[in-house]
Amino acid sequence: QVHLEESGGGLAQPGGSLRLSCVVSGSIFSVYTMSWYRQAPGKQRDLVAAVTSGGSANYVDSVKGRFTISRDNAKNTVYLQMNSLKPEDTAVYYCKGRNEYSNYIYWGQGTQVTVSS
């Protein structure tokens, strides 16, 4: 059974940094496109960043230059380094994995990120 577990959320001040991690178990991590989504209260869940199995990354415009997605296949882990945080980055952040062969999708349980002074 595939399991995704996020960690690293918490409270940060505006301009601060946090690093989210998502560990994948129960499957071959290297064949997954990994993504981070976020959902603010009362809003839909939106894509933040994604990285393919080959390492190609893309970002939503609002986080370009501030967030960096990366993956470590040896550790079955995807990261989201978030710098220059803004209050509007406050949301529950979810990790998503898509198997590039089967297209099966799996989600983590989410981790809260709050940016406030």
KEDO-638301 format. One record per atom (N, C-alpha, C, CB): residue in three letters; atom name; x, y, z negated. Coordinates in steps of 0.1 Angstrom, whole numbers, plus 5000, padded with zeros to 4 digits. Glycine has a CB too. Layout:
<code ALA | site CA | px X | py Y | pz Z>
...
END
This chain:
<code GLN | site N | px 5008 | py 4988 | pz 5000>
<code GLN | site CA | px 5000 | py 5000 | pz 5000>
<code GLN | site C | px 5009 | py 5012 | pz 5000>
<code GLN | site CB | px 4990 | py 5000 | pz 4988>
<code VAL | site N | px 5006 | py 5022 | pz 5009>
<code VAL | site CA | px 5014 | py 5034 | pz 5010>
<code VAL | site C | px 5009 | py 5044 | pz 4999>
<code VAL | site CB | px 5012 | py 5040 | pz 5024>
<code HIS | site N | px 5019 | py 5049 | pz 4993>
<code HIS | site CA | px 5017 | py 5059 | pz 4982>
<code HIS | site C | px 5026 | py 5071 | pz 4984>
<code HIS | site CB | px 5019 | py 5053 | pz 4968>
<code LEU | site N | px 5020 | py 5083 | pz 4982>
<code LEU | site CA | px 5027 | py 5095 | pz 4983>
<code LEU | site C | px 5026 | py 5103 | pz 4970>
<code LEU | site CB | px 5023 | py 5104 | pz 4995>
<code GLU | site N | px 5036 | py 5107 | pz 4964>
<code GLU | site CA | px 5036 | py 5114 | pz 4951>
<code GLU | site C | px 5044 | py 5127 | pz 4952>
<code GLU | site CB | px 5041 | py 5105 | pz 4940>
<code GLU | site N | px 5037 | py 5138 | pz 4950>
<code GLU | site CA | px 5043 | py 5151 | pz 4950>
<code GLU | site C | px 5048 | py 5155 | pz 4936>
<code GLU | site CB | px 5034 | py 5162 | pz 4955>
<code SER | site N | px 5058 | py 5164 | pz 4935>
<code SER | site CA | px 5062 | py 5169 | pz 4923>
<code SER | site C | px 5069 | py 5183 | pz 4926>
<code SER | site CB | px 5072 | py 5160 | pz 4915>
<code GLY | site N | px 5071 | py 5190 | pz 4915>
<code GLY | site CA | px 5078 | py 5203 | pz 4917>
<code GLY | site C | px 5070 | py 5215 | pz 4916>
<code GLY | site CB | px 5085 | py 5203 | pz 4930>
<code GLY | site N | px 5057 | py 5214 | pz 4916>
<code GLY | site CA | px 5048 | py 5226 | pz 4915>
<code GLY | site C | px 5050 | py 5232 | pz 4901>
<code GLY | site CB | px 5034 | py 5222 | pz 4917>
<code GLY | site N | px 5044 | py 5244 | pz 4900>
<code GLY | site CA | px 5044 | py 5251 | pz 4887>
<code GLY | site C | px 5041 | py 5266 | pz 4889>
<code GLY | site CB | px 5057 | py 5249 | pz 4880>
<code LEU | site N | px 5046 | py 5274 | pz 4879>
<code LEU | site CA | px 5044 | py 5288 | pz 4880>
<code LEU | site C | px 5057 | py 5295 | pz 4884>
<code LEU | site CB | px 5039 | py 5293 | pz 4866>
<code ALA | site N | px 5056 | py 5304 | pz 4893>
<code ALA | site CA | px 5067 | py 5312 | pz 4897>
<code ALA | site C | px 5063 | py 5327 | pz 4898>
<code ALA | site CB | px 5073 | py 5307 | pz 4911>
<code GLN | site N | px 5073 | py 5335 | pz 4896>
<code GLN | site CA | px 5070 | py 5350 | pz 4898>
<code GLN | site C | px 5071 | py 5354 | pz 4912>
<code GLN | site CB | px 5080 | py 5358 | pz 4889>
<code PRO | site N | px 5065 | py 5364 | pz 4916>
<code PRO | site CA | px 5066 | py 5369 | pz 4930>
<code PRO | site C | px 5081 | py 5371 | pz 4933>
<code PRO | site CB | px 5058 | py 5382 | pz 4932>
<code GLY | site N | px 5085 | py 5367 | pz 4944>
<code GLY | site CA | px 5099 | py 5367 | pz 4948>
<code GLY | site C | px 5108 | py 5356 | pz 4944>
<code GLY | site CB | px 5105 | py 5380 | pz 4943>
<code GLY | site N | px 5102 | py 5347 | pz 4936>
<code GLY | site CA | px 5109 | py 5335 | pz 4931>
<code GLY | site C | px 5108 | py 5324 | pz 4940>
<code GLY | site CB | px 5103 | py 5331 | pz 4917>
<code SER | site N | px 5113 | py 5312 | pz 4935>
<code SER | site CA | px 5115 | py 5300 | pz 4943>
<code SER | site C | px 5110 | py 5288 | pz 4936>
<code SER | site CB | px 5129 | py 5298 | pz 4948>
<code LEU | site N | px 5105 | py 5279 | pz 4944>
<code LEU | site CA | px 5102 | py 5265 | pz 4939>
<code LEU | site C | px 5105 | py 5255 | pz 4950>
<code LEU | site CB | px 5087 | py 5264 | pz 4935>
<code ARG | site N | px 5108 | py 5243 | pz 4946>
<code ARG | site CA | px 5111 | py 5232 | pz 4955>
<code ARG | site C | px 5101 | py 5221 | pz 4953>
<code ARG | site CB | px 5125 | py 5227 | pz 4955>
<code LEU | site N | px 5093 | py 5217 | pz 4962>
<code LEU | site CA | px 5084 | py 5206 | pz 4961>
<code LEU | site C | px 5090 | py 5194 | pz 4967>
<code LEU | site CB | px 5070 | py 5209 | pz 4968>
<code SER | site N | px 5087 | py 5182 | pz 4961>
<code SER | site CA | px 5092 | py 5170 | pz 4966>
<code SER | site C | px 5080 | py 5160 | pz 4968>
<code SER | site CB | px 5103 | py 5163 | pz 4956>
<code CYS | site N | px 5082 | py 5151 | pz 4978>
<code CYS | site CA | px 5071 | py 5141 | pz 4980>
<code CYS | site C | px 5078 | py 5128 | pz 4983>
<code CYS | site CB | px 5061 | py 5145 | pz 4992>
<code VAL | site N | px 5076 | py 5118 | pz 4974>
<code VAL | site CA | px 5082 | py 5105 | pz 4976>
<code VAL | site C | px 5072 | py 5096 | pz 4982>
<code VAL | site CB | px 5088 | py 5100 | pz 4963>
<code VAL | site N | px 5076 | py 5089 | pz 4992>
<code VAL | site CA | px 5068 | py 5079 | pz 4999>
<code VAL | site C | px 5072 | py 5065 | pz 4995>
<code VAL | site CB | px 5068 | py 5081 | pz 5015>
<code SER | site N | px 5063 | py 5057 | pz 4992>
<code SER | site CA | px 5066 | py 5043 | pz 4989>
<code SER | site C | px 5056 | py 5034 | pz 4996>
<code SER | site CB | px 5065 | py 5040 | pz 4974>
<code GLY | site N | px 5060 | py 5021 | pz 4999>
<code GLY | site CA | px 5051 | py 5011 | pz 5005>
<code GLY | site C | px 5051 | py 5011 | pz 5020>
<code GLY | site CB | px 5038 | py 5014 | pz 5000>
<code SER | site N | px 5060 | py 5019 | pz 5026>
<code SER | site CA | px 5061 | py 5019 | pz 5040>
<code SER | site C | px 5075 | py 5023 | pz 5045>
<code SER | site CB | px 5050 | py 5028 | pz 5046>
<code ILE | site N | px 5077 | py 5023 | pz 5058>
<code ILE | site CA | px 5090 | py 5027 | pz 5064>
<code ILE | site C | px 5089 | py 5042 | pz 5066>
<code ILE | site CB | px 5093 | py 5020 | pz 5077>
<code PHE | site N | px 5095 | py 5050 | pz 5057>
<code PHE | site CA | px 5094 | py 5064 | pz 5057>
<code PHE | site C | px 5099 | py 5070 | pz 5070>
<code PHE | site CB | px 5102 | py 5070 | pz 5046>
<code SER | site N | px 5109 | py 5064 | pz 5076>
<code SER | site CA | px 5116 | py 5070 | pz 5088>
<code SER | site C | px 5107 | py 5071 | pz 5100>
<code SER | site CB | px 5128 | py 5062 | pz 5091>
<code VAL | site N | px 5096 | py 5064 | pz 5100>
<code VAL | site CA | px 5087 | py 5065 | pz 5112>
<code VAL | site C | px 5076 | py 5075 | pz 5110>
<code VAL | site CB | px 5082 | py 5051 | pz 5116>
<code TYR | site N | px 5076 | py 5082 | pz 5099>
<code TYR | site CA | px 5065 | py 5091 | pz 5096>
<code TYR | site C | px 5068 | py 5106 | pz 5100>
<code TYR | site CB | px 5062 | py 5090 | pz 5081>
<code THR | site N | px 5058 | py 5113 | pz 5105>
<code THR | site CA | px 5059 | py 5127 | pz 5105>
<code THR | site C | px 5053 | py 5131 | pz 5092>
<code THR | site CB | px 5050 | py 5133 | pz 5117>
<code MET | site N | px 5061 | py 5140 | pz 5085>
<code MET | site CA | px 5057 | py 5144 | pz 5072>
<code MET | site C | px 5053 | py 5159 | pz 5072>
<code MET | site CB | px 5069 | py 5142 | pz 5062>
<code SER | site N | px 5043 | py 5162 | pz 5065>
<code SER | site CA | px 5037 | py 5176 | pz 5065>
<code SER | site C | px 5034 | py 5180 | pz 5051>
<code SER | site CB | px 5025 | py 5177 | pz 5074>
<code TRP | site N | px 5034 | py 5193 | pz 5049>
<code TRP | site CA | px 5029 | py 5200 | pz 5037>
<code TRP | site C | px 5017 | py 5208 | pz 5041>
<code TRP | site CB | px 5040 | py 5208 | pz 5030>
<code TYR | site N | px 5006 | py 5206 | pz 5034>
<code TYR | site CA | px 4994 | py 5214 | pz 5035>
<code TYR | site C | px 4992 | py 5222 | pz 5022>
<code TYR | site CB | px 4982 | py 5206 | pz 5039>
<code ARG | site N | px 4983 | py 5232 | pz 5022>
<code ARG | site CA | px 4979 | py 5238 | pz 5010>
<code ARG | site C | px 4965 | py 5242 | pz 5011>
<code ARG | site CB | px 4988 | py 5251 | pz 5007>
<code GLN | site N | px 4959 | py 5243 | pz 4999>
<code GLN | site CA | px 4945 | py 5246 | pz 4998>
<code GLN | site C | px 4943 | py 5256 | pz 4986>
<code GLN | site CB | px 4936 | py 5234 | pz 4996>
<code ALA | site N | px 4939 | py 5268 | pz 4989>
<code ALA | site CA | px 4936 | py 5278 | pz 4979>
<code ALA | site C | px 4921 | py 5276 | pz 4975>
<code ALA | site CB | px 4939 | py 5292 | pz 4984>
<code PRO | site N | px 4917 | py 5281 | pz 4963>
<code PRO | site CA | px 4903 | py 5279 | pz 4958>
<code PRO | site C | px 4894 | py 5285 | pz 4968>
<code PRO | site CB | px 4902 | py 5286 | pz 4945>
<code GLY | site N | px 4884 | py 5278 | pz 4972>
<code GLY | site CA | px 4873 | py 5282 | pz 4981>
<code GLY | site C | px 4877 | py 5283 | pz 4996>
<code GLY | site CB | px 4869 | py 5296 | pz 4977>
<code LYS | site N | px 4889 | py 5278 | pz 4999>
<code LYS | site CA | px 4894 | py 5278 | pz 5013>
<code LYS | site C | px 4896 | py 5264 | pz 5018>
<code LYS | site CB | px 4907 | py 5287 | pz 5014>
<code GLN | site N | px 4898 | py 5263 | pz 5031>
<code GLN | site CA | px 4901 | py 5250 | pz 5037>
<code GLN | site C | px 4916 | py 5246 | pz 5035>
<code GLN | site CB | px 4897 | py 5250 | pz 5052>
<code ARG | site N | px 4919 | py 5234 | pz 5037>
<code ARG | site CA | px 4933 | py 5229 | pz 5036>
<code ARG | site C | px 4940 | py 5232 | pz 5049>
<code ARG | site CB | px 4933 | py 5214 | pz 5032>
<code ASP | site N | px 4951 | py 5239 | pz 5048>
<code ASP | site CA | px 4958 | py 5244 | pz 5060>
<code ASP | site C | px 4972 | py 5238 | pz 5060>
<code ASP | site CB | px 4958 | py 5259 | pz 5061>
<code LEU | site N | px 4977 | py 5236 | pz 5072>
<code LEU | site CA | px 4991 | py 5231 | pz 5074>
<code LEU | site C | px 5000 | py 5243 | pz 5071>
<code LEU | site CB | px 4993 | py 5227 | pz 5089>
<code VAL | site N | px 5011 | py 5239 | pz 5064>
<code VAL | site CA | px 5021 | py 5249 | pz 5061>
<code VAL | site C | px 5034 | py 5246 | pz 5069>
<code VAL | site CB | px 5025 | py 5248 | pz 5046>
<code ALA | site N | px 5038 | py 5233 | pz 5069>
<code ALA | site CA | px 5050 | py 5229 | pz 5076>
<code ALA | site C | px 5050 | py 5214 | pz 5079>
<code ALA | site CB | px 5063 | py 5233 | pz 5068>
<code ALA | site N | px 5057 | py 5210 | pz 5089>
<code ALA | site CA | px 5058 | py 5196 | pz 5093>
<code ALA | site C | px 5072 | py 5193 | pz 5098>
<code ALA | site CB | px 5047 | py 5192 | pz 5103>
<code VAL | site N | px 5076 | py 5181 | pz 5097>
<code VAL | site CA | px 5089 | py 5176 | pz 5102>
<code VAL | site C | px 5086 | py 5162 | pz 5108>
<code VAL | site CB | px 5100 | py 5176 | pz 5091>
<code THR | site N | px 5091 | py 5160 | pz 5120>
<code THR | site CA | px 5089 | py 5147 | pz 5127>
<code THR | site C | px 5100 | py 5137 | pz 5122>
<code THR | site CB | px 5089 | py 5149 | pz 5142>
<code SER | site N | px 5098 | py 5125 | pz 5126>
<code SER | site CA | px 5108 | py 5115 | pz 5123>
<code SER | site C | px 5122 | py 5119 | pz 5129>
<code SER | site CB | px 5104 | py 5101 | pz 5128>
<code GLY | site N | px 5122 | py 5126 | pz 5140>
<code GLY | site CA | px 5134 | py 5130 | pz 5146>
<code GLY | site C | px 5140 | py 5143 | pz 5140>
<code GLY | site CB | px 5132 | py 5132 | pz 5160>
<code GLY | site N | px 5133 | py 5149 | pz 5131>
<code GLY | site CA | px 5138 | py 5160 | pz 5124>
<code GLY | site C | px 5134 | py 5174 | pz 5129>
<code GLY | site CB | px 5153 | py 5160 | pz 5124>
<code SER | site N | px 5125 | py 5174 | pz 5139>
<code SER | site CA | px 5120 | py 5187 | pz 5144>
<code SER | site C | px 5109 | py 5192 | pz 5134>
<code SER | site CB | px 5113 | py 5185 | pz 5158>
<code ALA | site N | px 5111 | py 5205 | pz 5131>
<code ALA | site CA | px 5103 | py 5212 | pz 5121>
<code ALA | site C | px 5095 | py 5223 | pz 5127>
<code ALA | site CB | px 5111 | py 5217 | pz 5109>
<code ASN | site N | px 5083 | py 5225 | pz 5122>
<code ASN | site CA | px 5075 | py 5237 | pz 5126>
<code ASN | site C | px 5068 | py 5242 | pz 5113>
<code ASN | site CB | px 5065 | py 5234 | pz 5137>
<code TYR | site N | px 5065 | py 5255 | pz 5114>
<code TYR | site CA | px 5059 | py 5262 | pz 5103>
<code TYR | site C | px 5048 | py 5271 | pz 5107>
<code TYR | site CB | px 5070 | py 5271 | pz 5096>
<code VAL | site N | px 5039 | py 5274 | pz 5098>
<code VAL | site CA | px 5028 | py 5284 | pz 5100>
<code VAL | site C | px 5035 | py 5297 | pz 5099>
<code VAL | site CB | px 5017 | py 5282 | pz 5090>
<code ASP | site N | px 5030 | py 5307 | pz 5107>
<code ASP | site CA | px 5037 | py 5320 | pz 5108>
<code ASP | site C | px 5039 | py 5326 | pz 5094>
<code ASP | site CB | px 5029 | py 5329 | pz 5117>
<code SER | site N | px 5030 | py 5325 | pz 5085>
<code SER | site CA | px 5030 | py 5332 | pz 5072>
<code SER | site C | px 5042 | py 5327 | pz 5063>
<code SER | site CB | px 5017 | py 5330 | pz 5065>
<code VAL | site N | px 5048 | py 5316 | pz 5066>
<code VAL | site CA | px 5059 | py 5311 | pz 5058>
<code VAL | site C | px 5072 | py 5311 | pz 5065>
<code VAL | site CB | px 5055 | py 5297 | pz 5052>
<code LYS | site N | px 5072 | py 5314 | pz 5078>
<code LYS | site CA | px 5085 | py 5313 | pz 5085>
<code LYS | site C | px 5095 | py 5323 | pz 5079>
<code LYS | site CB | px 5082 | py 5317 | pz 5100>
<code GLY | site N | px 5107 | py 5318 | pz 5077>
<code GLY | site CA | px 5118 | py 5326 | pz 5071>
<code GLY | site C | px 5118 | py 5325 | pz 5056>
<code GLY | site CB | px 5116 | py 5340 | pz 5076>
<code ARG | site N | px 5108 | py 5320 | pz 5050>
<code ARG | site CA | px 5107 | py 5318 | pz 5036>
<code ARG | site C | px 5107 | py 5304 | pz 5031>
<code ARG | site CB | px 5094 | py 5325 | pz 5030>
<code PHE | site N | px 5100 | py 5295 | pz 5038>
<code PHE | site CA | px 5099 | py 5281 | pz 5034>
<code PHE | site C | px 5108 | py 5273 | pz 5044>
<code PHE | site CB | px 5085 | py 5276 | pz 5035>
<code THR | site N | px 5113 | py 5262 | pz 5038>
<code THR | site CA | px 5121 | py 5252 | pz 5046>
<code THR | site C | px 5116 | py 5238 | pz 5043>
<code THR | site CB | px 5136 | py 5254 | pz 5044>
<code ILE | site N | px 5113 | py 5231 | pz 5053>
<code ILE | site CA | px 5109 | py 5217 | pz 5051>
<code ILE | site C | px 5121 | py 5208 | pz 5055>
<code ILE | site CB | px 5096 | py 5213 | pz 5060>
<code SER | site N | px 5124 | py 5198 | pz 5048>
<code SER | site CA | px 5135 | py 5189 | pz 5051>
<code SER | site C | px 5131 | py 5175 | pz 5046>
<code SER | site CB | px 5148 | py 5194 | pz 5045>
<code ARG | site N | px 5138 | py 5165 | pz 5051>
<code ARG | site CA | px 5136 | py 5151 | pz 5047>
<code ARG | site C | px 5149 | py 5144 | pz 5045>
<code ARG | site CB | px 5128 | py 5144 | pz 5058>
<code ASP | site N | px 5148 | py 5134 | pz 5036>
<code ASP | site CA | px 5160 | py 5126 | pz 5033>
<code ASP | site C | px 5154 | py 5111 | pz 5034>
<code ASP | site CB | px 5165 | py 5128 | pz 5018>
<code ASN | site N | px 5157 | py 5105 | pz 5046>
<code ASN | site CA | px 5152 | py 5092 | pz 5048>
<code ASN | site C | px 5158 | py 5082 | pz 5039>
<code ASN | site CB | px 5155 | py 5088 | pz 5063>
<code ALA | site N | px 5170 | py 5084 | pz 5034>
<code ALA | site CA | px 5176 | py 5074 | pz 5024>
<code ALA | site C | px 5168 | py 5074 | pz 5011>
<code ALA | site CB | px 5190 | py 5078 | pz 5022>
<code LYS | site N | px 5162 | py 5085 | pz 5008>
<code LYS | site CA | px 5154 | py 5086 | pz 4995>
<code LYS | site C | px 5139 | py 5086 | pz 4997>
<code LYS | site CB | px 5158 | py 5099 | pz 4988>
<code ASN | site N | px 5135 | py 5084 | pz 5010>
<code ASN | site CA | px 5120 | py 5084 | pz 5013>
<code ASN | site C | px 5113 | py 5096 | pz 5008>
<code ASN | site CB | px 5114 | py 5071 | pz 5007>
<code THR | site N | px 5120 | py 5107 | pz 5010>
<code THR | site CA | px 5115 | py 5120 | pz 5003>
<code THR | site C | px 5115 | py 5131 | pz 5014>
<code THR | site CB | px 5123 | py 5123 | pz 4991>
<code VAL | site N | px 5104 | py 5139 | pz 5013>
<code VAL | site CA | px 5103 | py 5152 | pz 5020>
<code VAL | site C | px 5103 | py 5163 | pz 5010>
<code VAL | site CB | px 5091 | py 5152 | pz 5030>
<code TYR | site N | px 5109 | py 5174 | pz 5014>
<code TYR | site CA | px 5110 | py 5186 | pz 5005>
<code TYR | site C | px 5104 | py 5198 | pz 5011>
<code TYR | site CB | px 5125 | py 5188 | pz 5001>
<code LEU | site N | px 5099 | py 5207 | pz 5003>
<code LEU | site CA | px 5095 | py 5220 | pz 5008>
<code LEU | site C | px 5102 | py 5230 | pz 4999>
<code LEU | site CB | px 5080 | py 5222 | pz 5008>
<code GLN | site N | px 5112 | py 5237 | pz 5004>
<code GLN | site CA | px 5119 | py 5247 | pz 4996>
<code GLN | site C | px 5111 | py 5260 | pz 4999>
<code GLN | site CB | px 5134 | py 5249 | pz 5000>
<code MET | site N | px 5106 | py 5266 | pz 4988>
<code MET | site CA | px 5098 | py 5279 | pz 4990>
<code MET | site C | px 5106 | py 5290 | pz 4983>
<code MET | site CB | px 5084 | py 5277 | pz 4984>
<code ASN | site N | px 5110 | py 5300 | pz 4991>
<code ASN | site CA | px 5116 | py 5312 | pz 4986>
<code ASN | site C | px 5108 | py 5324 | pz 4988>
<code ASN | site CB | px 5130 | py 5313 | pz 4993>
<code SER | site N | px 5111 | py 5335 | pz 4982>
<code SER | site CA | px 5104 | py 5347 | pz 4983>
<code SER | site C | px 5089 | py 5345 | pz 4982>
<code SER | site CB | px 5107 | py 5354 | pz 4997>
<code LEU | site N | px 5085 | py 5338 | pz 4972>
<code LEU | site CA | px 5071 | py 5335 | pz 4970>
<code LEU | site C | px 5063 | py 5347 | pz 4968>
<code LEU | site CB | px 5070 | py 5325 | pz 4958>
<code LYS | site N | px 5050 | py 5346 | pz 4973>
<code LYS | site CA | px 5041 | py 5357 | pz 4972>
<code LYS | site C | px 5028 | py 5352 | pz 4964>
<code LYS | site CB | px 5037 | py 5363 | pz 4986>
<code PRO | site N | px 5021 | py 5361 | pz 4958>
<code PRO | site CA | px 5008 | py 5356 | pz 4952>
<code PRO | site C | px 4999 | py 5348 | pz 4961>
<code PRO | site CB | px 5001 | py 5368 | pz 4946>
<code GLU | site N | px 4999 | py 5352 | pz 4974>
<code GLU | site CA | px 4990 | py 5345 | pz 4984>
<code GLU | site C | px 4995 | py 5331 | pz 4987>
<code GLU | site CB | px 4990 | py 5353 | pz 4996>
<code ASP | site N | px 5007 | py 5327 | pz 4982>
<code ASP | site CA | px 5011 | py 5313 | pz 4983>
<code ASP | site C | px 5005 | py 5304 | pz 4973>
<code ASP | site CB | px 5027 | py 5313 | pz 4982>
<code THR | site N | px 4998 | py 5310 | pz 4963>
<code THR | site CA | px 4991 | py 5302 | pz 4953>
<code THR | site C | px 4981 | py 5293 | pz 4959>
<code THR | site CB | px 4985 | py 5311 | pz 4943>
<code ALA | site N | px 4983 | py 5280 | pz 4956>
<code ALA | site CA | px 4974 | py 5269 | pz 4961>
<code ALA | site C | px 4978 | py 5256 | pz 4956>
<code ALA | site CB | px 4975 | py 5269 | pz 4977>
<code VAL | site N | px 4970 | py 5246 | pz 4958>
<code VAL | site CA | px 4974 | py 5232 | pz 4956>
<code VAL | site C | px 4981 | py 5228 | pz 4969>
<code VAL | site CB | px 4961 | py 5223 | pz 4953>
<code TYR | site N | px 4993 | py 5223 | pz 4968>
<code TYR | site CA | px 5001 | py 5218 | pz 4979>
<code TYR | site C | px 5000 | py 5203 | pz 4980>
<code TYR | site CB | px 5015 | py 5223 | pz 4978>
<code TYR | site N | px 4997 | py 5198 | pz 4992>
<code TYR | site CA | px 4995 | py 5184 | pz 4995>
<code TYR | site C | px 5005 | py 5179 | pz 5005>
<code TYR | site CB | px 4981 | py 5181 | pz 5000>
<code CYS | site N | px 5010 | py 5167 | pz 5003>
<code CYS | site CA | px 5019 | py 5161 | pz 5012>
<code CYS | site C | px 5011 | py 5151 | pz 5020>
<code CYS | site CB | px 5031 | py 5153 | pz 5004>
<code LYS | site N | px 5014 | py 5151 | pz 5033>
<code LYS | site CA | px 5007 | py 5142 | pz 5042>
<code LYS | site C | px 5018 | py 5134 | pz 5051>
<code LYS | site CB | px 4998 | py 5149 | pz 5051>
<code GLY | site N | px 5015 | py 5122 | pz 5052>
<code GLY | site CA | px 5024 | py 5113 | pz 5061>
<code GLY | site C | px 5016 | py 5107 | pz 5072>
<code GLY | site CB | px 5031 | py 5103 | pz 5053>
<code ARG | site N | px 5021 | py 5108 | pz 5084>
<code ARG | site CA | px 5014 | py 5102 | pz 5096>
<code ARG | site C | px 5024 | py 5092 | pz 5102>
<code ARG | site CB | px 5009 | py 5113 | pz 5106>
<code ASN | site N | px 5020 | py 5080 | pz 5103>
<code ASN | site CA | px 5028 | py 5070 | pz 5109>
<code ASN | site C | px 5028 | py 5072 | pz 5124>
<code ASN | site CB | px 5023 | py 5055 | pz 5106>
<code GLU | site N | px 5039 | py 5075 | pz 5130>
<code GLU | site CA | px 5040 | py 5079 | pz 5144>
<code GLU | site C | px 5036 | py 5067 | pz 5154>
<code GLU | site CB | px 5053 | py 5084 | pz 5148>
<code TYR | site N | px 5036 | py 5055 | pz 5149>
<code TYR | site CA | px 5032 | py 5044 | pz 5157>
<code TYR | site C | px 5017 | py 5040 | pz 5156>
<code TYR | site CB | px 5040 | py 5031 | pz 5154>
<code SER | site N | px 5012 | py 5040 | pz 5144>
<code SER | site CA | px 4998 | py 5036 | pz 5141>
<code SER | site C | px 4989 | py 5048 | pz 5140>
<code SER | site CB | px 4997 | py 5028 | pz 5129>
<code ASN | site N | px 4994 | py 5060 | pz 5138>
<code ASN | site CA | px 4987 | py 5072 | pz 5135>
<code ASN | site C | px 4979 | py 5071 | pz 5122>
<code ASN | site CB | px 4977 | py 5074 | pz 5147>
<code TYR | site N | px 4982 | py 5061 | pz 5114>
<code TYR | site CA | px 4975 | py 5061 | pz 5101>
<code TYR | site C | px 4981 | py 5073 | pz 5093>
<code TYR | site CB | px 4978 | py 5048 | pz 5093>
<code ILE | site N | px 4972 | py 5079 | pz 5085>
<code ILE | site CA | px 4975 | py 5091 | pz 5077>
<code ILE | site C | px 4973 | py 5088 | pz 5062>
<code ILE | site CB | px 4966 | py 5103 | pz 5082>
<code TYR | site N | px 4982 | py 5093 | pz 5055>
<code TYR | site CA | px 4981 | py 5092 | pz 5040>
<code TYR | site C | px 4984 | py 5105 | pz 5034>
<code TYR | site CB | px 4992 | py 5081 | pz 5035>
<code TRP | site N | px 4977 | py 5107 | pz 5022>
<code TRP | site CA | px 4978 | py 5120 | pz 5015>
<code TRP | site C | px 4983 | py 5117 | pz 5001>
<code TRP | site CB | px 4965 | py 5127 | pz 5015>
<code GLY | site N | px 4990 | py 5127 | pz 4995>
<code GLY | site CA | px 4993 | py 5127 | pz 4981>
<code GLY | site C | px 4982 | py 5133 | pz 4973>
<code GLY | site CB | px 5007 | py 5134 | pz 4979>
<code GLN | site N | px 4984 | py 5134 | pz 4960>
<code GLN | site CA | px 4973 | py 5139 | pz 4952>
<code GLN | site C | px 4973 | py 5154 | pz 4950>
<code GLN | site CB | px 4974 | py 5132 | pz 4938>
<code GLY | site N | px 4984 | py 5160 | pz 4954>
<code GLY | site CA | px 4985 | py 5175 | pz 4953>
<code GLY | site C | px 4993 | py 5179 | pz 4941>
<code GLY | site CB | px 4972 | py 5181 | pz 4954>
<code THR | site N | px 4999 | py 5191 | pz 4942>
<code THR | site CA | px 5006 | py 5197 | pz 4931>
<code THR | site C | px 5003 | py 5212 | pz 4932>
<code THR | site CB | px 5021 | py 5195 | pz 4932>
<code GLN | site N | px 5000 | py 5218 | pz 4920>
<code GLN | site CA | px 4996 | py 5232 | pz 4919>
<code GLN | site C | px 5008 | py 5241 | pz 4920>
<code GLN | site CB | px 4988 | py 5234 | pz 4906>
<code VAL | site N | px 5007 | py 5251 | pz 4928>
<code VAL | site CA | px 5017 | py 5262 | pz 4928>
<code VAL | site C | px 5010 | py 5275 | pz 4925>
<code VAL | site CB | px 5025 | py 5262 | pz 4942>
<code THR | site N | px 5015 | py 5282 | pz 4915>
<code THR | site CA | px 5009 | py 5295 | pz 4911>
<code THR | site C | px 5020 | py 5305 | pz 4911>
<code THR | site CB | px 5002 | py 5294 | pz 4897>
<code VAL | site N | px 5017 | py 5316 | pz 4919>
<code VAL | site CA | px 5027 | py 5327 | pz 4920>
<code VAL | site C | px 5020 | py 5339 | pz 4913>
<code VAL | site CB | px 5031 | py 5330 | pz 4935>
<code SER | site N | px 5026 | py 5343 | pz 4902>
<code SER | site CA | px 5020 | py 5354 | pz 4894>
<code SER | site C | px 5030 | py 5360 | pz 4885>
<code SER | site CB | px 5007 | py 5349 | pz 4887>
<code SER | site N | px 5029 | py 5373 | pz 4883>
<code SER | site CA | px 5037 | py 5380 | pz 4873>
<code SER | site C | px 5031 | py 5380 | pz 4859>
<code SER | site CB | px 5041 | py 5394 | pz 4878>
END
